[in-house]
Amino acid sequence: MSKEQVSINELLLSLDSSELQEAEQVRAAVNQQLSTDRGGAVLSSLVEHYLDSSSPQVVFLLSSIREPHHKTDSDIVVLISGVLVLITLLPMIPQAGKQHIYDFFDVFGRLASWSFRNPGHVPVVHLVHLHAGVYSLFHRLYGMFPCNFISYLRLHYSMKENLDTFQEVVKPMLEHVRVHPELVTGTQDYELDPSRWRCYEVHDIVIECSRVSLDPLESSCEEDLSSSSLPHLELTCSSDAPSSSGRPAHLSLNSSHIQADVTWSPSSHCGLSTPPPEPASTGSAPLNRCTSISGVRSSVSIPVAPPPDVVPPPDSQGKQPIRERQERARGDVISSSREDVQLELPPRSSEPHPLTSQEPRPLTSTPCRDDSSVPPPPCLTPPHTLSLDGLSGPALPYDQLFELALPRAASLFVEKKTQEALQRAGGEQGGGVEGEELVSPLKVLDQLIVHGHDAHQYRSRRFSAGSKSGDRSLSGGKQQSMRTKGPAQGEELQCVRSQLLLVHSQLQYERFKRQQHAIRNRRLLRRVISATALEEDSIAMRELLSIQDDEIRSLKTSLEEEQRRSSQLLMDTNTHIQQLQTHNTHLEQQQQEEQRHTQRLQSELQECQSRLRDMEAELQRANNKAYNAEHQLTQLSLKLSSSQQLQQQVFLQNQQLVLLRETNRFLTEHLEGGETQRCSEASMLQCTVGKDYQRLKDSDVQLRQKLEAANHRISELETHLSKKDQLIQEQKKLLQDTKTQSRAELLASDSRCVALRRANQTLQTEMLHLYSQTHLNDGSRPDDGSVALPVAQGNRPRPSSAVGILNGTVEALSSSPLLPSCSSSPIDSPLAVGSFLEQRARQLFRPANQRQEDEEPTNQSQEEEEEAQLGNPPLGQEVEEEASLLAGSPQTEPPGRIAAPDLTLAVRQRIHELSIMDYDETLPEF
Amino acid sequence: MADDPQRNFRSAYYEKVGFRGVEEKKSLEILLKDNPLDLEKLSTFSQRFPLPSMYRIHVWKVLLGILPPHSDSHALVGGYRKEQYQDILEALEVMRYINCSTPSTHVYLRMFQLESQVLPRCSETLPPDEENEDFLSISRAMEEIVDDPVDCYWLIKCFVSQFHTKFGDSIPHLPKSLEHYLSQEEPRLLNHLKNTGALAQLPYSLWFRRCFAGCLPESSLQRVWDKVISGSCKILVFVALEILLSYKIMLMGINRSEGVVRFLCNIPQENTDAIVTKAIDLWHKYCGTPMHAV
């Protein structure tokens, strides 16, 4: 086995190797070992390995394990812990119900029959545990799947062979539950629907299950408090307190109940063959058990519970000793250990001790609450106050927090709760008395453990007193067991151990329940806090509302006041308006009268005015008449005076006329003599004068016309002149233009000429060179002229432009056979420069016959050229400069420039000399 | 000129928005319509703006005096020029200085030598000296620019003559001037050149005697020559300066003076247009834009 284990461990270590093939091999090997495994060693080592390494490979292996390894253990400890685990898990995996519900039901059915028939012959003490487990499973299944469960029960227990189980086990359980509402509203399918559990948490399901329970140990008071509203609380109180029986009655009922219980208790079947486990050996276990025992609801039944535990089972084997022991123990406890126990456990003031039930103060949780003055939260199941000493961790904080958070609500609630608790203390005792016909298996278990604890304590104390042994717990247990069952010591030890395990698993289960409740409590507390906050808020709002109401009321009264005042003011105004109106009408009447009066007066006035106007017109007319008359009168007087004057004049003129007639007659007589002469002379003179005048006038006109014409002519001429000037200007400009143009052209042609000349010179040089070569080659002429000539030609300074023009002649001359002799002549070197002198020299030294023919035309042109050149030296100079610029070779310039003036000077001098010498010919122009 | 109705009214704004040369052709055409041509205006125009290529040769000829200012006599003078060219050419052919296979640049050189009376004897022809080499490279460049051989010869001849006459005195001072401007633009490069001893050995004859002929491609070169022909030799300094600035990084990397000279004698031909443009801008910046124009 150990070898195998070693190998499997090695295998498992190599299972997680990184190589896939190796891992695969190992897995196959493990699988093989698993298939051959009998004792489950491989499996357990697998599990251990997984716990150590949490390797995914192992998980895979574990999940692939098949049927043969599902254990069918009949070990009671395993069974019970399995049941408890199942109960614990069920609310956590409600969805799994769909697949496994019938497995769960089967488990229940099997366990029920098992606990009834006890095929494994397990100790009765264990059966109590088992029974309690089955009981809890029953509650859980019924709470979660009522329809399915009921149908299962109906199906399963309708069979004959199961009938007794039903009678003995299931039926009493059924009496502890009320009708589940789902039985009315739900169906089997709906129950299995996973969506049903979606909005439930674990503790919700737990509470849901405990809600349908009638067993005060299992159920919860919460259904009444779920909404944490106070009216409900009161209702609960009232319903919980149907009667108020006194304590004596309670005690008496206790005793009667003992007998009734004996008939059905599971322990009655098997008997209490072994003493209860020692609480001291497991430490916290008994305490925990105590707390759970001393749960709120259980308190009532505690005083009643011991008898069923203690009652000797029908089994005759262990009956007598136990009974003796119990009796003894009881007596001991009652007689001697009462004060001890009390003293021994002072902090657990409320611990329900079965033997203190006879005390005047009942050991329910209710008085405890009074004592502890810490108000319990409304919805609490077991662990709150009583677990203070045992497991104070999670339960403690929110009691005080509650008070701190909601002082007012808390105090109110405490009051209410105290009252209610007082009521219930009485009521529940009564109720408990009434409900004692059916004893819960849990209660039985409680009693078993509590009794075992007490007994152990008593025993151990006695033992320690007797033997003075230091080892209290173990030897006490041993002593006890030795005393009761000497021969079967090992067996008993085993039994005690398994019991211990059972109690431990029970403890785990209770712990789970407590945690669920704690979660729930926290939630509910939060809800209470928020509700109270809301309530306070609403109260504050209500106060605000009342204040605002008051305000509105006062505003209303002031409004009324204002309205009254305004109506009065309105009335006053109306009367005043009426007064004013009457006054107004009166005034209007007066005004109308006045108006009428005024109109009348005005019409009168108008009449008067028109009359006045008439009168005035009449007056005017009369005045006119008067003026007319006056005027006529003055006219008449004037006429009169004038006529008088006229008469005088007429008289005078008549006199004059007479006188004039007389003179006229005399004068005509006098004139008739020398009148004719004078008349002709004057007329002639007049005639001439007139003619003269006419003539002068004509001439004047003529002169004026001439002047005008002359003026016109002048202006015409002036414009003509200006035009001419302009024209001249233009002409000048044009001339200038043309001059520059022609100069430019001339320049171009000049440059061309220069270029040509250069080319010619070069050609000449070339030619001369060639000639010299040919001469050299011939060798016929030995004189130095041929040698000197090229040198002279090569070094020759710049000739004047005339040379270029006359090149043809020069060439012709130079090609003549005379040239060598000429060049050798004394005047050769100076004359070689100037063409004129050269020619002149040639002419001079030429034979006479030849001279005449050649000379005339050449000379003529020569002269002209010479003149032109002499007359236009600046132009030549310019050209020279231009050429030198274009040539750009400065070293050739100076000789040319210097040569030109030298040359002209020399030429002139030479010409002068020659002209003197030239006596046989007429001098040229100069 | 602004109120000339023929001109585009937008012309005043082209320059403002950065278009250059839109109106230049038109202005040049207006200038060329004048009779006689105003040489001063033409040269100012040429200094300020790049010449349109279709008028370049004409303007050069006018500026170099190959054609007179009077357009009436252009035909006549052109005829003279041509005849002169042919006369000299024939003379040279007769003298067997040249034949059909002589490269045209050598023909030009001989002709030029003949005209300036420095033609060596046929028998004693020497290898071309420095001056002749300058002439040859200028004529090579000109040959690329001008198609007609007559024009080409005349342009070469007049360009060389004018360059020597006008700028012969100032050419020796140009290296100093280059150093001055380089010290203003990029003293580090100047220091580098001084330190490596390359400053004294820069290809000054290539730059200032041949006017970048053989150094820049003809398309860029003719824009430089525009300025030279129109009377500025300063532009040569700025082109050289701009070449130095453009290849500053490379020059800074060369530590041996021979390397610097070798590089500068064979600069890459890619972005010479940009170099010339920048050089002209730089020239305008330092010497100012010639004002009285157009």
Interface residues (C-beta under 8 A of the other chain):
Chain A: D737 T740 Q741 S742 A744 E745 L747 A748 S749 S751 R752 V754 A755 L756 R758 A759 N760 Q761 T762 L763 E766 H769 L885 L886 A887 G888 S889 T892
Chain B: P36 P68 P69 H70 D72 S73 L76 V77 Y80 R81 E83 Q84 D87 I88 A91 V94 M95 L114 E115 S116 Q117 V118 L119 R121 C122 K157 V160 S161 H164 T165
